[in-house]
Amino acid sequence: MRTIRRKLIAHAKTAFGVEPDRPFSTAPDYEVLRHPDTGKWFALFMDVPRSRLGLPGDDKVDIINLKCDPVLAGSVRDGVGILPGYHMNRAGWISVLLDGTVPYRDILPLLDVSFQLTRGGRAGPLRGEKGRWLVPANPGYYDIDRGFAGSGDGTILWKQTGRVRVGDTVYIYVAAPVSAVRYRCEAVEVNLPQAYEDENVRFTRAMRLRLVRRYDAVPIGRDLLEKHGVRAVRGFRSMPKSLEDEIGELYRTQTQ
């Protein structure tokens, strides 16, 4: 049936404009999703015996191989449904069971990350587009409203995060008790030398974010995020385009 595989492929077509190919003549059921700019694989669908994955049983199970940041790969793997990459570099790839052990909504952000990691060099936006990112903020550590208000030019310094480049959009998710996306910003400077350390945070490089819009009138809370596959915002991650589009529609409607 491969229900989850089909749903992921449909999502990739809608979100990234890609469709699978089948490069293995000896394994026609294997399907590959390639990044449209680089041609690199960002997903490989296979069905393999469970025993080859170190799992009990000899029946075959549908899996997807996804690229993962080596720094995060160890914390992502749970030993049950998310495993070291099968037949891939285990430091940078994971294998996810598609038999229902891992819910579809939990696989979507992993697919999104894999797509971003295979986009090519660190410089230059994807197909002329700007990057879209989601970062968490703890209101107990920093008053963002006060930071923007006190800056004089509507900007704040933020810990340099991942692959953010000048012109990229950065959405800030404010943790409990707010638990919602509250700000849309534009990165106007990146990789600024900025040594800072306190009891809560430490960084040596920063980026300057310019406030574009506050989301106060319509909450962008956890229900909406989960609808688009974002179950938690514990660290820097890409922003699903479908979520960005819905936020844009919500606020266009709210201002009419």
C-alpha positions in Angstrom: 0.0 0.0 0.0 2.8 2.4 0.8 0.4 5.1 2.0 3.0 7.2 3.7 5.4 6.9 0.8 2.7 8.2 -1.6 1.8 11.1 0.7 5.4 12.1 1.1 5.9 12.0 -2.7 2.8 14.1 -3.2 4.1 16.6 -0.6 7.4 16.9 -2.4 5.7 17.6 -5.7 3.6 20.4 -4.1 6.3 21.9 -1.9 9.4 21.5 -4.0 8.1 20.8 -7.5 9.9 17.4 -7.8 8.7 13.9 -8.8 10.5 10.6 -8.2 12.7 8.7 -10.6 13.7 5.0 -10.5 17.4 4.8 -11.2 17.9 1.1 -10.2 16.9 -1.4 -12.9 17.4 -4.2 -10.4 15.2 -2.5 -7.8 12.3 -0.9 -9.7 10.4 -0.2 -6.5 13.2 2.1 -5.2 12.4 5.8 -5.8 14.6 8.8 -5.6 13.8 12.5 -5.0 16.4 14.8 -6.4 17.0 18.5 -5.6 15.9 20.5 -8.6 19.0 22.8 -8.4 21.8 20.3 -7.7 20.5 16.9 -8.8 21.5 15.6 -5.4 19.3 13.0 -3.7 17.4 14.3 -0.7 15.2 11.2 -0.3 15.5 7.6 -1.2 12.5 5.2 -0.8 13.3 1.5 -0.4 11.8 -1.6 0.9 14.3 -3.8 2.8 14.1 -6.8 5.2 13.8 -5.7 8.8 16.7 -7.9 9.8 19.0 -5.7 7.7 18.0 -2.7 9.8 18.8 -4.6 13.0 15.0 -5.1 13.7 13.3 -8.4 14.5 11.6 -10.2 11.7 12.5 -11.0 8.1 9.5 -9.3 6.4 10.2 -6.2 4.3 9.5 -2.7 5.5 9.2 0.5 3.5 11.7 3.1 4.5 13.0 6.6 3.4 16.6 7.6 3.6 17.0 11.3 4.4 20.0 13.6 4.8 20.4 15.0 8.3 22.8 17.4 10.0 25.6 15.2 11.5 25.4 17.3 14.7 21.7 16.5 15.1 21.6 13.0 13.7 22.3 11.3 17.0 19.5 13.1 18.8 17.0 12.5 16.0 17.5 8.7 15.9 15.3 6.9 18.4 16.3 3.3 17.7 12.7 2.3 16.9 11.4 4.2 13.9 14.4 6.5 13.0 17.7 4.6 12.5 21.2 5.2 11.1 21.1 5.6 7.3 20.8 2.2 5.6 23.5 1.8 2.9 24.4 5.5 3.4 26.9 7.5 5.4 25.5 7.0 8.9 27.0 10.3 10.1 24.9 12.3 7.8 21.9 10.2 6.9 18.9 8.6 8.7 16.5 5.9 7.7 12.9 6.3 8.7 10.3 3.5 8.9 7.2 4.2 6.8 5.1 1.5 8.4 3.3 3.9 10.8 5.9 3.6 13.5 6.8 7.2 12.8 3.7 9.4 12.1 3.6 11.1 8.7 3.5 14.6 10.3 6.8 13.8 12.1 8.5 12.8 8.9 7.6 16.1 7.0 10.1 18.3 8.8 12.8 15.7 8.3 12.1 15.7 4.6 12.2 19.5 4.6 15.6 19.6 6.3 17.0 17.0 3.9 15.8 19.2 1.0 17.6 22.2 2.4 20.8 20.3 3.2 21.1 19.2 -0.5 20.6 22.6 -2.0 24.3 23.0 -2.8 26.8 25.6 -1.7 26.2 27.9 1.3 26.1 31.0 -0.8 23.3 32.0 -3.2 19.6 31.5 -2.6 17.7 28.6 -4.0 16.5 29.3 -7.6 16.7 32.9 -6.9 14.4 32.6 -3.9 15.2 33.8 -0.4 15.5 31.3 2.4 12.7 30.8 5.0 13.7 29.9 8.5 12.0 29.4 11.9 13.9 30.0 15.1 12.8 29.7 18.7 13.0 32.4 21.4 12.6 32.1 25.2 10.7 35.1 26.5 12.3 34.5 29.9 15.8 35.2 28.4 15.1 38.2 26.2 12.3 40.7 25.7 12.1 40.9 21.9 9.6 43.8 21.8 11.8 45.9 24.0 14.8 45.0 21.8 13.1 46.1 18.6 11.7 49.3 20.3 15.0 50.2 21.8 17.2 49.7 18.8 16.2 52.9 17.0 16.1 51.3 13.6 13.8 48.3 14.2 16.6 45.7 14.2 18.0 43.4 16.8 21.1 41.2 16.9 20.5 37.5 17.1 22.7 34.5 17.4 24.0 33.5 13.9 21.9 30.5 12.9 22.7 27.9 10.3 22.6 29.0 6.7 20.8 32.3 7.0 21.9 34.8 4.4 21.2 38.4 3.8 17.7 38.8 2.5 16.4 35.6 4.0 13.2 35.6 6.0 13.4 34.6 9.7 10.3 33.8 11.7 10.7 33.9 15.4 8.6 31.4 17.5 8.2 32.6 21.1 8.1 29.7 23.5 5.7 29.2 26.5 3.7 30.8 27.7 3.2 32.5 24.3 3.8 29.3 22.2 3.3 31.1 18.8 5.1 32.6 15.9 5.1 36.3 16.8 7.6 38.0 14.4 8.6 38.0 10.7 12.0 39.4 10.1 14.5 40.0 7.3 18.2 39.2 7.8 20.0 42.4 6.9 23.5 41.5 8.1 25.0 38.0 8.8 28.1 36.5 10.3 28.9 39.5 12.4 31.7 39.0 14.9 29.9 39.3 18.2 31.1 37.6 21.4 28.4 37.3 24.0 27.8 35.0 26.9 25.5 34.9 29.9 23.9 32.2 32.0 21.4 31.4 29.2 23.2 31.8 25.9 26.6 32.0 24.3 27.6 32.9 20.8 30.5 34.4 18.9 28.8 35.4 15.7 25.5 37.2 15.2 23.0 38.3 12.5 21.0 41.5 12.4 17.3 41.0 11.9 14.9 43.8 10.8 11.3 43.5 12.0 8.9 43.2 9.0 5.7 42.3 10.8 4.3 41.3 14.2 1.7 38.6 14.4 -0.6 39.9 17.2 -4.1 39.9 15.7 -4.3 36.2 14.7 -2.3 33.7 16.8 0.1 31.5 14.9 0.0 28.8 17.5 0.9 25.2 17.8 -2.2 23.9 16.2 -1.4 25.8 13.0 2.2 24.7 13.1 1.3 21.1 13.6 -1.1 21.3 10.6 2.0 21.9 8.5 4.2 19.3 10.1 5.9 21.4 12.7 5.4 19.6 16.0 8.0 21.5 18.0 10.4 24.4 17.5 13.4 23.4 19.7 16.1 24.8 17.4 16.7 26.4 14.0 14.8 24.8 11.1 13.5 25.6 7.7 10.0 27.2 7.4 7.5 25.1 5.4 6.3 27.1 2.5 2.8 25.9 3.1 2.9 27.4 6.6 4.3 30.6 5.3 1.6 30.8 2.7 -1.2 30.2 5.3 0.2 32.9 7.6 0.2 35.3 4.7 -3.4 34.5 3.8 -4.5 34.8 7.4 -3.0 38.3 7.7 -4.2 39.4 4.3 -7.7 38.4 5.3 -7.3 40.1 8.7 -6.3 43.4 7.2 -9.1 43.5 4.6 
